[in-house]
Amino acid sequence: MVLWMPLPPCIFSGSFTKMASHIVGYPRMGPKRELKFALESFWDKKSSAEDLQKVAADLRSSIWKQMSDAGIKYIPSNTFSYYDQVLDTTSMLGAVPPRYGWNGGEIGFDTYFSMARGNASVPAMEMTKWFDTNYHFIVPELGPDVNFSYASHKAVDEYKEAKALGVDTVPVLVGPVSYLLLSKPAKGVEKTFSLLSLLPKILPIYKEVISELKAAGASWIQLDEPTLVLDLDLHKLQAFTAAYADLESTLSGLNVLVETYFADLTAEAYNTLVSLNGVTAYGFDLVRGTQTIDLVKSNFPKGKYLFAGVVDGRNIWANDLASSLTTLKELEAVVGKDNLVVSTSCSLLHTAVDLVNETKLDDEIKSWLAFAAQKVVEVNALAKALAGQKDEAFFSANAAAQASRKSSPRVTNAAVQKAADALKGSDHRRVTNVSARLDAQQKKLNLPILPTTTIGSFPQTVELRRVRREFKAKKISEDDYIKAIKEEIKKVVDLQEELDIDVLVHGEPERNDMVEYFGEQLSGFAFTVNGWVQSYGSRCVKPPIIYGDVSRPNPMTVFWSSTAQSMTARPMKGMLTGPVTILNWSFVRNDQPRFETCYQIALAIKDEVEDLEKAGINVIQIDEAALREGLPLRKSEHAFYLKWAVHSFRITNCGVQDTTQIHTHMCYSNFNDIIHSIIDMDADVITIENSRSDEKLLSVFREGVKYGAGIGPGVYDIHSPRIPSTEEIADRINKMLAVLETNILWVNPDCGLKTRKYAEVKPALSNMVAAAKLLRTQLASAK
């Protein structure tokens, strides 16, 4: 089963001695999302576990063969996952919450996927963002009573699987300290419980795994400790020292790489890392962590290996090979010729799979790009150049592409740059305060207390996807397409009226993806056919590519929102994606500061907001689901990011009337630490994920934060197929009413409904509306 095209042969001419090259991790879904479809078929009971395992094995073997054929020396294994690598570690440690009824033994798919997705009787574990990426992980729930046990042999099995195929790999484990620091106290455990106190309980299992890998023939092992890039206090840094001192004897005989990524290390974290017992090599992100280079130059331990992450694992721009080679030569002078390994900055999980599959990108833009397969080539090309085997033709072509991008007229738009420059000097706040605006809006909208709404999207059916696909392929006419989408909108509107939802949405049937849809209608964006990136589980997104200055040539949503509003007397939300989310969910140009691109997008969305208002849309939602996601990992950089991100949102709606209600939506991140910035966004209503994170959001209000705008903490988790009861939802609403005023509380799901089926959506929304009505009755009778 061939899943990837062969790599360019010119890179591998001459001797095929593998150079010092390393890949931190690789995309799992496959170039055509093979794993996604296999997972969903298995979950829908249309295929067997054996079928799923066969697809997974074919993907793994193809990935290993690709890297081996490309000349990569240090090839990772155990980076493949059916859901995410942290959940795999939870399974390895047997840290299954009691509610899933696991009774020991090797963890199978039933327990594994119940933890990830929930089941008919119990909810899923919390899901949150992986650092500052759009990838998600399942948060471990730990406490003093967890009985850890070696319950998943996946790491060893996959190492043996690769070895049987003739590929010697570097098994990758989430490091023990990062695993605990990314966990949370389980329900019922004191929030002050020290998760690091569990180190003595989990290290014996790590020792078992490492011992089995050694026995199987592994000579290298990679332990990912990405939390080292965070602001860690002395106690947390000492945990790394203690953990690796404990592991030292078990690690003896192995080469041990501790990998970090996504940011610089502080001097304290760097010194802790390079002093760890039993560690042979250190991996650094030298794309987002350029200051780490200074730490390496000033103090790198003699005889150790440096895995230099100079090829960007989080973006799709071709590497500036000449610049990277200069950096590598500087580092080689510090660490020694035999001790430098060329690497990616992080796992290639965060980029698209293979540029070969892109048949519709024009040649100029394509020459500026490198997806995962091309980044493997770049890593090897740099390693060969460093070893004196530079491919002059390849480097020359790369230099020409870099020059083309810098000089291309399609990258710059003087009018856009002038408009963005004119933003300076104003904070773009609406003139009237939010309390007065809410009064004016209520007079116009006449909503009940605890108004109900949904977040935007409704289920994306097979038929709906077929219609969009055939329209793009020009197999149906524009008239037929518009007719089909109108029929779908009518169905969604009628359903919401039948359910008696107060503020409606049109269901977004014309959109495959909330960011891609807008990017397709904005200048400065390019799009892929198969540029899919995993977000969580089987969920994949296709980030647009922002290559130039951004503007809005024409209205983007006015026709569909106006059409939907004409079908009902109830308020219909106009649905937009905010500038910060478009930025954070795109592959962004790296030739200017991100905030400058964000301001350009904000001006484009502002034009759309004002056109929606003119068209009679009185409620406009501007989603900023990814605002928290873009928060820098270092606290010293938070204030600057939040200033321009919040300002960008305010730009979009600063010109609307008081009676136009502006909503925003956020999901699946920890918002408590930025609650004051959320308030500063000055939206009229915010809907925000709450239920899957165990209602963590409510704690900020219990602690005294005053919120005067409308707010809708999600009352049920839409990423699980489980249908909550009316009583369960009513209980959640009551918890909200304990800390929030009745007149500002909204009732809504956690997020959009596009990934669910109508058989799940209808009863869940029916129960949600019933719970809101029950509480209204109880509140009225209590007066």
N, C-alpha and C positions, 0 to 999 in steps of 0.2 A: 504494500500500500504506500505509494509515493505521495508524500504530502507537501514537499517543498521542491522548488526548482533547484537545479545544481547552481553552485556559486561560480562567479567568473573565474575561468581557469588561469587567467593571466597572473593572478595573485600567487598561484602555487607552483609556478615554473621552477625548475632546478631542483635542488635537494629538498626532500620532504621531511627534514628534521623539524620536529615541532618546536616552535619558538616559545618563549616565556609569555604565554597569553592565557587569559582567564575570563570567563563569563560568570557574573554573579548569579544569574538566573535567567530563565527564558519564558516567553509566553506559553500558556498551557492550552488555550482554546483550539489551536490549530489555525491554519491560514484561511480556512473557510468555516470556522467556528464548529468544527466537527464534534468537539467535546460538549459544547452547548446543546447541540441537537441530541446527542446521546444521553446527556443528563435529563433533559426534559422528556425524552421518550421513556426513560426508566421511571421517572417520577409519575408519569401518566400511566404507568403499568402497560406500556405498549412494547416494551423490550425487557430482557432479563438482565440480571446482574452480570452474567457472563458476557452479554453483548456490550454492556458499558465497559467492562474491564478490557475487552478486546480492543475497542476504540482507543482507550487510554494507553494500552500497551503499544499499539501501532504509533500513536503520537510520540510517546517517549522514545521509542527506538529510532524514529525519524529524526527527532531533535538531537539525540546523541550522535547518530551517524553524520548529520549535517555538520556538527561542530568538529567531530573527528576528521571528516574529510576536508574541513576548512583549515586544519592544522592547529586547532586550539589545544593547548597542552593540559590546562586545568578545566575539565568539563564538569559541571555540577550535576548531581543526582539528588533526588528527594526534594526538588523544587516544583515538581508536578504535584497538583492537588485536585481533588474532586470538589473542594469548596475554597478553603484557604489554609495557609501554612500554620497559622496559629491554632486553628481548630485541629489540624493534624497533630500538633504538639500536645494539645489537651487530650487527644485520643492516645497518644504515645504514653502519657503520664496517667491515663485512667482517671482523669479528673472530671468525670461525668456527674453533673448535678443529679441528685436523687430522684427528681421528678420524672426522669426518663426511664426509670425502672431497669437500668442495666445491672446485671447480676454477676459481672466479672467475665473473664475470658477475653478473647480477641474481639475488639470492637468492630461490629459489622455496619453495613450501610444503614440499617434501620435506626440504630442509635445515633450514628454519625449525622445523618440527614435530619433526624428529629432535633438534634441540638442546633443545627444550622437553620432549619425552616419551621420548626414546631411540628405538631401533628394534631389530630382531631381532638385530643384531650389536654395537651399542655402546650404553652407558648414556646417559641424559640428563645435562644440566648440573645443577649444584646449584640447588635452589630454596630460598629463605628468605623470611622475613617482610619486608614493606615497612614499615620503621620500626616503630612500635608498633601496627600495624593487623593485621587478619586477612587482608589481601591479600598475595599472594606474588609474588616476581619471580625470574627466572632470572639467576643470578649470573654475570657475565662472567668468563671465564678468560683472563688476559692475561700476557704476558711480553715480554722484549726482542726476541724473534724474530717477533712477530706482524706480518704484512704487512697493514696497514690499507689499505682501498680503499673507494671510494664504491660500495656494493653493494646499496643499497635506496633507491629514489627515492620512498618512500611519503609522506614529509612534503610534497614538492612536488606529487605526484600528487593528494593529498587537498585541498590548497589549491586547485588548479586545478578539481577536481571540485566543490567548494563554489562557487567563483566562477562556474562554468558554470550553476549553479542560481540565481545571483543573490545569493549570500551572500558578503560579504567577511569572511574569518575572520582570526584571529590564529593562525598556525601555532605549535605547541608542540613544543619539543625538550627532552629531558633534557639539562641543561647539561653541558659537558665535564668540569668538575671533579667534580661529583657522580657522573657516570658512572664515573670512575676510582676515586673513594673508595668506591663501592659494589661494586667488582670485587674479585677475589682473584687471587693468583699462580696460574698454571696448574700442573698436575702437572709436577714436575720442575724448576720454577723455585724458586729460593731464597725462603723465606717472608719474608726481609728485603728482597726486591726492592721498589724504590720504584715503585708504580703511577703516581704523579704524574710520574715521569720520562718517561712516554709522552705527556704533553701536546703536545710538539712534533710528534708523529706523528699525533695525531688532529685537531688544530686545522685543518690544511689541508682535511680532509674537511668539518668544520663550515663552513669558508669556502665550499667548493663548494656546500653545501646552502643556506646563507644567500644566496649570490649568485644561485642559481637561484630562490629565493623572491622576491628583489627583482625579478628579471627577469620573474617571473610576475605582479607587481603588488602583492605584499604591502607594506603600510605599517607594520604592527606585527609583532613576533615575540616569543614568550614562551619564555624559557629557564628551566626548572625547576631550581633549585639547593637542594633541600631539606636537603642535608647541612650547610648553613649554620646549622641549628638545633642541631647536635651540639656537643660539647665539642671544638673544633678548636685544635690548637697553631698557633704562629706560622707554621711551615713550610707547613701546609695553607692557612691564610688567605692567605699570600703567593701560593699557586698560583692563587687566584681573581684576584688583582691582575694576575699575569703573563698569565693566559689572556685576560682581557678587554682588556688592553693590546694583545695580539697580534691580537685580533679587531676592534679599534676601527675600523680603516680599512674592513673589510668591512661592519661594522654601520652605517657612515656612510650617512645617508639613510633609515634605518629608525628607528622608535620601538621601543625595546627594553625589555621588561618582564622583570626577574628575579624569579621567584616563589619564595617560601619557605612552608613550612607545617608544622603539627603541634606547634610549641612556640615559646617565646620565642627570640630571638637574644641572645647575650651582647653586651655593649657593644663588645667587640673585633670580633665578627662583624658587628654592625650598622655599625660605622664602616668596616669593609672593604667591605661591600656598597654603602653610599651613596657610596663613593669610586671605584667601578669606572668605568673609561673606557668611553665609548660607550653607557652605560645611561641610559634615559630615565625608567624607572618601577620601583617596588619594590612587591612584593606580600607582605603579612604576614598570618598567621593571628592574628586578634585575639580568637578564642574560646579557644584553648588557649595563646595567647601574649599575655595581657593586659598583661604588664609591658613589652612592646615599645612600647605606647602612650606610656609615659614617655620612651623613647628618641626616638620621633618628635617628641614635644613639645619635647624639649631640643635636638634637632639634626636638622632635616630640610633637605636641600639645596634652595636656592631654585630655583624653576622646574621642579622634577621632579614626577612624578605619584606619588601614593600610591594603591595598590590595597588598599583596606581590607577585609579578610576578616571581616566581622561576621556573616555567615550561616553557621551551622555545617554543614560538609560531611560530618561524621562521625556525626551523630546525627539523630534523626527528630522532635525536638521543635520545635514552631512557634517561630519567632523572637519574642522580646519586642521588637516593633517600636519601641515608645516608648523603651525603653532604648537600642536600637541607634541610633536617630535622634539621641538626646542625645550618644552617643559620636561619631557622624559630624559633628555640628555643632561639637563641641570640636576635632576634627581639621581641619575645614574652616577654622577660625580660624587654624590653624597653617600649613597647606600652601596655602591659597588656594582660592577657590570653583571655579575652573576646573581645578584640579589634583587633585581628589579623585574617585576612582572606587569605587563600591560593588561589593563582590565576595563570593564565597564564601570560606570559610576555607581550603579545599583543594578538590580534585576531588570532585564529587558521586558519583564511583565508589563511595564507601564507604557510601552510603545507598541505600534502596530507590527505585524509579523513580517511581511515581505513585500517590497516595492515591486517585485516582478508581477504580482497579481493586480497591479494598478494599470489598467489599459486606457483609462479616460483622462488621466492627468496629462497636461501638455508637457512637452519635452523640456521647456525651460524650467518650470517649477519642479518637475521630477528630478532634474539634475541637481537641485538644491537639497534633496532629501536623502535620508537613510533610515530604513525601518530595521527591525531586529536582525533579519538575515544580513542586511548590508552592514550593520554595526559589528557583526561577527567578522566580516571581511575587514572592516576598518581596524579592529583590534589586532587581527593577524598581520595586516599590512604594516602597522606601527611596530609590532614586535619584530618583524623581519627587518624593517628599516633600522631599528635600534641595533640589530645584530649584524648590520653591514650588508643586508640583502634588499636594499630599497628598490621598489618597483617604480622607476622614474616615470613611466607612462601613467600609472595610476595616480601618483602624486601630482603630476602635471594636470591631469583631467580634474582632479579635486581642486587645485588652485584656480583653474579656469571657471569652475562652477562657483567658487567663493567670490571671484571678481564679478561674475555675471549677476549674482544676487545683489551685490553692493551697488551696481550701476544701473540696474533695470528700472526703467521709468514707471513700471506698473507697481512698484513698491511705495512710491511717494505721491501724495496728493496735497498740493500747497494750500487749497481751500480748507481741507480738513485740519491741517496743522495750524492754520490761522485761527479757526474756530476753537480748537482745543486750547491754544495759547490764551484766547480771550476769556477763558474760564477763571483765570487767576484773579484773586481779589474779591471773590464772593463765596459765601458758604452755601448758597442755593437752598435756603430753607423756605418752606411755605410761610406766608406772612402770619396766618392765624394759628393759634396754638391747637393742639390735637383735641382738647376737650371741647372747644367751641366748634371745631370741624365735625366731631362726632354728633353733636347736637343738630347741626345743620343737615348732616347726612341722614340721621334718623327721621327727621321731618319729611325728607324726600323718599326714603326707602320703606319706612314704616315696618320695621322688622320686629318679631317677637323677642322676648328675652331668650337667651341661649339659642341664637339663630344657628341653623344647620347649613353646612355647605360641604363641598368636596374640594380637593386640592387642584384638580384640573383635568387629568386624563381619565378616560374610561377604558375598559378592556380593548386591546388591539386584537381583533378576531382574525382568523385565517383568511376570511373573505375580504376584510378590510385591507390586510397586507397585500392580498392578491391585486386588489384594485389599484393601490398605489404603485405596486411593482409594474403592472401592465401599463399604467399611464406613463411612468418613467421610460418604459421600453417602447412607447408610442404604439402600443397594441390596441389601445382604446383612445377615443377622441377626448378633447378637453371637455366638451359638453357632457359626454357620458361620465367622465370623472367627476365633474361638478355635481351632476345629478346623484351619483352614488354617495358622495360625501354629504350632500344635503340630506339624503335619506338616513344616513347614519346619525347625523346631528339631530334630526327629528326624533329618531328612536331614543337617543340619550336624553333629550329634553322631555319627552313624554314619560320616560321612566322616572326621572327626577320629580316631575309633577305628581306622578302616581304615588311616589314614596313620600311626597309632601316636604321636600327639601326647600329651604327658604331662598337661598342664593344659588343660582344654577351655574353650570359650566357647559360648554358645548362638546366636551369630551375629547377634543383635539384629534379627530379622526384623520385630518390631513397631515399629521406630523408623525414621522417615525421616531424622531428624537427631538427633544426640546431645544437643544443647542444647534444641532445640525439644521433644523428647520429655519432658524433665523439666519444662521450663517450663509445658507444658500441664497438669501435675499439681500445680503449686505456685501458691499464691495470690499476687496481686500482679503476675501476668504477663498480657499480652495477645498475640494472635497475628494474623498477616496471612494472606491467601490468596496474594497475589502480591508480597510484600515481599522479593523475592530480591536478594541482593548477591553479586557475583563474589568468589570466594576465589582461584582461579587457573584459567587455561585455561577449560574449559567448566564447571568446578566452581562451583556456586552454593550459597549457604546462605541460610536464611530466619531471621534473628535474631529471637528473641522480644523483646517490649518490656516492660521492667520499669518499671511505673508506680507501684507502691506497696510497702508492707512485705511481706516474703516469709515464708511458712510452708508446711508440708507437711500438708495435711488428712488424707491417707491414704497407705498404702504404695504405692510406685510400680513396683517391679521384683520384689518378693518372689514373686509368683505365677509369673512367667516363669522366674526363676532356680531356684525350687524344682521347677518342672516339668522343666526341663532336667537338674537334678541327679538327678531320679528315673529318668532314661533311661540313666544310666551309673554305674559304680562309680568312675570316675576323678574327680579334683577338678574341679568346675565353678566358674568364676569368676563372681561377681556383678559386674555391670558398671554403674558409676555415673560421672557426670560431676562433677568437683570444683567447688567454689564459685568459685574464681578463674576457671576456664574458662567456667563459666556466665555469670559477670559479664562477662568480656572478649569473649565471643561473643554478647552481647546488646546491644540498644539500652538503655542504662542511664539511669534517672531522673537528672536533673541538679539536683535540689532538695535533695540531701544528699550528704555525702562518699561516694565509692565504697566505702571500707572498711566503712562502716556497712552498706551493702547486702550486701557480701560476707559479713560476719559473720552476717547473717540467713540467707543461703543456706547457710552452713556448718552452722548449727544444724538446718536442714531435712535436709541430707544426713546429718548425724549420726544423726538418727532413723531414716533408711533403713538405714544401715550396721548399726545395732544390731538392727533387725528382720531383716535378712538373716542375721546371726549366729545369732539365735534360731531361724531356719528351717533351720539346719544347713549354711549356706554357709560353708566354711572358708577360701576365698580370695576376697577382695573387691578389685576394681580401682577406684580413684578417679582417673579421668583428670584430669591437669592439663596438657593439651596447650598451653594458652595462658598458662601462668604467666610464661614469659619474654617473651611478646608484650606484656604489660602493663607491662613495665619502663619507667619514664620515660626519655626521651631524654637527660636531663641527669644526670650522675653524682651531683650533689649531692642528687638526689631518690631515688636507688636504695635507700638503707638503709631509709627509712620505708616505701616500697612493699613491699620484700621482707619486712620485719618483719610487716606485717599479712597479706600474701598467704600466707606460710609458716604463720603462726599459724592462718589460716583452714583450711588443709589439716589441721593437727594437730587442730583442734577436731572434725573429722568422724570421727576414729577413735580418739580418746583413751580411749574407754571399752571397747574390745574386749579379749578375752582374749589372752594371749600366743600361744596356738595358732592364732589367726585371722591369716592372712597378708594384709597390706595391700600391694597393688601400686599403683603410679601409672604414668602414661605421659606422655611429652612428645615433641613432634615439631616439625621444621622451623623451628628458631630456633638462634641461637648460644648454647649453654648453658655454654660454658667459663668465661665471666666470672661466672657465678652458681653454680658447682659447690658452693661451701660452703653456700649457701642450700638447694640441692637436698639435700645431706647433712642439713641441719638440719630438713628436712621429716620425717625419721625414718620413712620408709616402709620396709617390709621388702624390697620388690623394686621397682626402677624399670626400665621398658622405655623406650628412648629412640632417636629417629632417629639414624642414624649413617652408613648406606651412601651415601646421595645426597650428603651433605656431605663425601664423600671421607674418611670416618673421622676427621674433625676432632676429634670428642669424645675419641678415644683419646689425643690429645696431652696432655690434662691429667693423665692417669694416668702417661704417660711422664715428665712433669715432677715427679712425686712426690706427687701428691694421693692420699691413702689413702682407699679406699672400702670399708667393711666390710659393707654390706648387699648383697642380691642385685641384680644389674644385667644387663640384656639390651640391649646396643647392637644396633640393627637389622642383620640380615645381608643383607637385600635391599630394594630400593626398590619399594614397591607403587604408586607413582604413574606407573610406566612399564609398558607391556604386556610388556616383555622378561622372559623366564624365565631366571633364573640357573642355572648348572650346579651339581652337587654339589661339584665341585672348587673352583669360585669361592667358594661359601659356606664350604667347609672352610678355604680360604685366609683368608677374613675372620675366622673363628673363631680360627684360629691367631694372627692379629695381635692379637686381643683377649686370648688366653691369655698373650701376651708381657708384658702390663701388668696383667692382672687374675688373681686367684686362681681356680683351677678350681672351688672349692666355692661361689663366689658368681655364676658366670657362667650366664646363661640364653641360650637361642637362640630368636629370634623375628624376624618381619619388622619393617620400619621403623614401620608404622602399620596401621590397619584395612584390610580388604579389600573394602569396600563398592563401590568404584569399579571393581573388576576383574571379569573374567568367570571362570566356573568353569573354562573351558578354559585359563586362565592360572594360576589359583589352585592347582588340583590338582597339576600338575607342579612348580610352584615350591615348594609345601609338602612334596611328596614328596622333592624334592632337599634341602630344608632338614633334614628329619628324617634322611635318609640321611647328610648331612654330620655331624650331631650324633652319630649312631651310629658313624660312621667314626672320629671324634675320640675317642669313649669307648673304642673298641677300642685305638686307638693309645696312649692314656693308660694303659690297664690293662696293656698289654704293656711299657710303659716302666718300670713299677714294679719 
